[in-house]
Amino acid sequence: MNQAIDYHAILPETILSGTLVLVLVADAFLKQRRKWFTMPLAFLGTLAALIAVLTLIGEDRTTFGGMFVVDDFAVLFKTFFLVVALFVLLVSLRYFRDGRFYQGEYYFLLLTSFLGCLLMPSSRDLLMLFISLELVSAPGFLIAAFRKNDPRSNEAGIKFFLIGVLSTAVMLYGMSLIYGLTGTLNLTEIGSALSSPLPQGQETLMLAAILFIVAGFAFKVSAVPFQFWAPDTYEGAPVPVAAFLATASKAAGFAGLLQLMFVAFPNQHEFWTPIFAVLSIATMTIGNFVALQQRQVVRLLAYSSIAQAGYMLLPFALVSADAAVNQEAFAAAVTYIIIYAVMTLGAFAVVIAMTRESHGLLISDFAGLSRRSGVIALAMTVFMVSLAGIPPTGGFWAKFFVFKVAIERGGIGTALAVVMVVNSVVSLYYYLAVPRQMLFAEPEHDRPLLSPASVTFVTVVATAAVVAIGVWPELIAHFPPLSTLVAP
């Protein structure tokens, strides 16, 4: 086995690793009033890592004995993760500076999680997948509890940690069974080994292992019935952390799940597609119906995130023996993940802009916002309308691509498409509740909303992206089909 390391392939991860160490060291020497300087350091390092990723476009590289792969799929997700990282850093600056948090430690832990995100789409080995996933999750346990004097934040961190450790144990047990059955950790080799029939006892064990692995990843993407940690964690965590968990952390889980199901276990699709169908229906339905009862915006976005995970799980239930259908399902899932992250991150940016005035962040706190900050109100309206899937926004196309593949698939796909449409109609009630308050309710006071410049910038960019994708869907839809991992 060739053990030579391809340093160009791992350049983005190397730069980000150096950046997070530099942030930690700089924080140790900065005076308290200058701790915020660690954010520009983190931002520049992340930008450098993004440039390094762009140098890998069109490359096909493998290193660490096949454990780490750079291809179109990996480059697409790495670019996505680093752009999200830049936005999360921007919305974090004033929030953590004003709140007197431990800023250096926060940026160190956040970049560590994003390092795990970068590793995830290149991990074509069970061991690398596990390490990447835990690198995403472990710092998240800490930053979720960063408001140390707030009991809700402590509860958020503890719940996230306990349920996270349990799901990790279940997933790791499943991975160990797969290794015992196939004698390899490489995803491609696992797929080849499982393409032939196994003895009866081993076949049952293999199916149980797949079930354990899916259960572990279902926690990471907050799928029902593994979703109950998400609302309390999002509400108790600092809002930028909730934004990270709802976008990058969830997307990392889906990136790992895509590789597992489409590379390692495609031949077992008759077993696991019904599981994903049930997960998808339960997740979108429970997420939407519980969201109807929410009056606190972060909890509403948490249940929205759960419901959206149901839509993202739907393409997994469409996998069949037809490679063309599988390629379209794969592309639809990737497209939905990216568009969802843009609109959700934008919505959380608006919430961060409101935190100076309202610590409770109730829907009623948005009353009359259109008269106090037209830009922020317009942006939040676009995000809510897009999350509901109303044209002409990016969210409409995200749902349309999934719906199209489901209808073309026929059979179970048609039934899932109907459930998806019904859930989308249900979601209109709570998604439009926020714009209704902003546009038609009377404000409690008339003073303008003072939003930090960095937060306003993220809000405007995300709004422009959602509208641009809605008007010109090829802007994003062109890339996922080119990065598919499904063999023709």
Secondary structure as UniProt FT lines:
FT   TURN            7..10
FT   HELIX           11..29
FT   HELIX           32..37
FT   HELIX           38..54
FT   TURN            55..58
FT   STRAND          61..63
FT   TURN            64..67
FT   STRAND          68..70
FT   HELIX           72..98
FT   TURN            99..100
FT   HELIX           103..119
FT   HELIX           120..122
FT   HELIX           126..144
FT   TURN            148..149
FT   HELIX           151..182
FT   HELIX           187..193
FT   TURN            194..195
FT   HELIX           200..220
FT   TURN            221..222
FT   TURN            224..225
FT   TURN            228..229
FT   HELIX           230..236
FT   HELIX           239..244
FT   HELIX           245..249
FT   HELIX           250..259
FT   HELIX           260..264
FT   HELIX           266..268
FT   HELIX           269..291
FT   TURN            292..293
FT   HELIX           297..313
FT   HELIX           314..318
FT   HELIX           323..354
FT   TURN            355..357
FT   HELIX           363..366
FT   TURN            367..368
FT   HELIX           369..372
FT   HELIX           374..388
FT   HELIX           394..409
FT   HELIX           412..431
FT   HELIX           433..440
FT   HELIX           453..471
FT   HELIX           474..477
FT   HELIX           480..483
//
